[in-house]
């Protein structure tokens, strides 16, 4: 019975992140519209968009190889697995042993790799442009994420997310400058990785400035639905990661009862709503920067993450 219970909780988390990802995107769009005093789309509009794309025929260019057809499913699978590994409402789940920060970083890097390959596969100029920009940004974003992982591992003495969350809930964590720097760096990396303002504008298709949209410009139908759902899962993943590491309150402990899991689920939904509103507020108050200034923006995250690691090496109290 214990195995069945643990398996059901793990499956519940996997389904929860899959179902909440479009809702989070719809909430952010609705919040941005309200902040701009507009009616905005329906809250459930991303679900209808995905269903409409699935029903449409997938048009594939004649020059596309098998990689172009397979890449959306690989990207979706790796992103879904990475999002499911992050503890959302409970710790100590069945697949808790694999919920490692290094593994999640590797899964995200694999999804980026296949997305860039798919953007270049057809041979269009916009696909190559988007893939080139994506890799340029990744040369700074991935090292910054690795340095953040090093900082957390040095502080919590583990890269396993449940262990990190447990340490962050304990009195031993205290107030640390390195954690504050790592949080700011992780927020910058999350904005860059999800192609949000000021790095990119997800609601526009301006050819000269788009990054993510340029790589998926040739996709349609069910292939585009997989890509869109993957990007929504990726946004939820980063918010869940920030909530798990830096705001772990409400997570149900190991072998907790139904009430603890219900409280954890309610706390997780509240964290998603709060983060979604803050992201919408941020995007309505800043403007998109020029493409060639984006490396400077992501470079700030790399420097902050590096400084956080150095501070941890210099002093245990920082």
N, C-alpha and C positions, 0 to 999 in steps of 0.2 A: 504493500500500500504506500510505503514511503517513496518508492521509485515512481509510482504512478502520480503521486502528488507533486513530486519535484518536476517530472516531465510535463505535467499540465501547467505548472507555473511558468516553466521555460517557454512552452508553446504560447502561453498567454502573452509573454513579453514580446515574442517574435511577431505575433499578430498585432499587438498594440502599437509597436513602432511602425508597422506597415500601414495600419489604418489611420494613425494620427499624423503621419507625414503630410498627406494632402490637406488635412484640416489645419495644420500649422501654417502652411503656405496660404490658404484661404483667409486665415485670421490675420496674417500680416498684411495681405492686400487690403482687407476690409479696414484694418486699423489705419493704414496709410491714407486710404480714401477719406475716412472720417476726420483725420487730422488735417486734411486739405479741404474739408467741408464739401466733400462730394459723397454721392450715394455709394459708389463702388460696386464691385461684383458681389454675388451671393457668397455666403460663407462656405457653402459646399460646392462652389463652382469648380475647383480643381478635380473633384470626383467626376463631375459631368464631362469635363474636358478629357480626362483619361478614358472614360467609357466611349466617348465619341471617337477618339483616336484609335482605340482597339477595334471598333467597328469598321473603320476605313481600311481601304486596301493599301498595302505597303508598296510604294513605288521605289524601285531600285534601279540605279543607273547601270547602263551596260558595262561600264568600266569597273564596276564594283566587284571585289573578290568575295570569297567566303567570309573573310574577316569582317567585312562591313555588315554582313547579316548576323554574325555570331556575337559581335562586340556588345550590342545592347543588352543581351542576356547575361554576358559575363560581368558587365558593369553593374547591372542590377543585382546579380547574385552576390558579388563581393561587397557591394555597399550595404545590402540587406544583412548579410552575415556580420559585418562590422558594426552596424547599428544595433543588432540584436545582442552583441556581446557586451555592450555598455550597460551596466546596471541602471535600471530606470526607477522601479518602485521597490525593489528588493535586492539584497546581496546574497551571496552564497547559493546561487542557482545551480542547476545541474551542469551547465557548461561553464561554470565559474572558473575552472582551471584554465580555460582558453581565453578568458577576458583579460588579455594582456595589452598594455599600451603599445608595445612594439609590434604585436600581431595586428592591432587595429591600424597602426601607421602603415604597415606593409600592405594590408588590404586596400587602404585608400590609395596608396601609390600604384598598386596593380590596376585599380579602376581608372586612374588618371592615364596610365600607360596605354591601355586599350582604347580609351576615348581619343587620345591624341593620334594613335594609329588609324582609328576609324575616320578621323577628320582628314587625314592625308590620303586615305585609300582611294577615294574616287578621283583625286587629282585636280580638284577645283582650287582656284586661288584663295578663296575665302577659307576653305577647310585647312589648307596649309598655313594660312595666316593665323587662324585661331589656335592651331596646334603649336605653332612656334611661340605664340604669346603665352600659352598655357605652360609650356616647358620652361620658358624664361621665368615666369613667376614661381614655378615649382622649385627652381634651383635655390630660391631663398626661403620659400614656405616650408619645404620638407626639412632642411637643416634646423630651422627655427622650431619645428614641431619635435624633432629629435632632441634638441637641447631642453625643451620643456619637459620631455619625458625623463631626461637625465636629472633635471632638478627635482622632479617629484620622486624619482627613484632614490636619490640621495637623502631626501627628507623622510620619506615613508619606508625606505629600505626594501622597496618592492615595486615592481611594475604591474602587479596584478591589481585590477581596479577595485575589487572588493576590499582588499587590504589597504589600499590608498584611502578609500572612503572611510573605513573604520578608523584609520589613524587621524584623518581630518576631523572626525567626530570626537576624538579623545582630547583630554586637556593637554596632552603632550605637544600638540601642534603649536600652540601659542600664537603670537603675532610675529610674522616673518616677512622681511622685505623681499626675500627671494620668491615667496609665494605670490606677493602682489605683482612683482615684475612678470612672473610666469603667467598670471591671469591676464594681464594686459596683452602680453605676447600671444596668448592663445586666442583671445578675442580678435586680434588683428589677423591671425592666420585663418580663423573661421570666416571672417569677412572676405578675405582674399580667395579662399578655397571654394566658397559658395558663390563667387562672382557677384557680390552685393555691392551697393554703393558704399564708398567712392571708387572701388576697383572696377566694377562693371554695373550696368543697369539691366536687371533681369526683365524689365518691362518694355525694352526697346529693341529694335533690330537694325540699328544704324551700322552699316557695314564697316565704317572706318574705325569704330571703337569697340565693337563687340568681341568677346573672347569665347565664352562658352557657346553662345548661339552660332558662332561661325563654324565650330566643329560639328554641330548637329544640323546644319542647314540643309543637308541632303536627305535627312531622315524623314519618314512619314509613317502614318498608320501605327501599327502595333510596335514597330521599332522605336518610333518617337515617344510612344507612351512609356516604354521601358526606360528611355533616357530621362524623360521628365520625372517619372516616379523615383528614379535613382537620385536625381538632383534634390528632390524633396526629402528623400531619406538622408541624404548627406547633410542637409541643413539641420534636420532633427538630430542627427548623430552628434554634431558639434555642440548643439545646445545641451543634449543629454550628457555629453562628456564634461562640459563646464559645470553642469548641475551636480554630476556625480562626484567630481573631484573637489570643487570649491564651494558648492552649496549642497552637501549630502544630507541635510536634515530631512527626516521623514522616511528614509529608506528602511524597509522592514529587515530586521536581522535574520540570521540563519534560524530555521525551524520555527519561525513566527506563525501566529495564527491568522485566521481570515481577517480579523479586524485590523491587525497591523499591516497586512497587505492592502486592505482597502484604504487605510490612511496613507500608505505609501503611494498608491495610485492617484489619490486625490492631490497629494503634495506634488507629484510629478506633473499632473495636468496644470496645476497652478504655476509651477516653474516654467512650463512651456508657454503659458499665456503671458507671464511677466516678461520672459525673454523676447517673445514675439512683439509685445508692445514696445519694449525698449529698442528693438531693431527697427520697427516702423518709425518710431520717434527720431532715431538717429538718421535714418534715410531721408526723412522729410526736412531735416535741418542742415544737411551737408550736400554739397554738389559733387558730381562725378569729376574725378581728376583726369588729367591727360594720361594716356597710356604709358608714356615714358617716365612719368612720375610714380607709377605704381611700384617699381622696384625699390624706390626710396621708402615708400610706405611699408612694404613688407620687410625691408631691411631694418626698420625700427624694431619689428618683432624679433628678428634674428639677434640684434644687439641686446635687446632686453632679456631674451632667453639666455644668451651667453653671459650677460652680467649676473643673472640670477644663479647660474651654475657656478660662476666664479665666487660669488658671495657665499654660497654654500660651502665651497672648498675652503674659503678663508676663515669662516667662523661658523660653528655649529648653531649659534643662536640666531643667525640671519637666514 
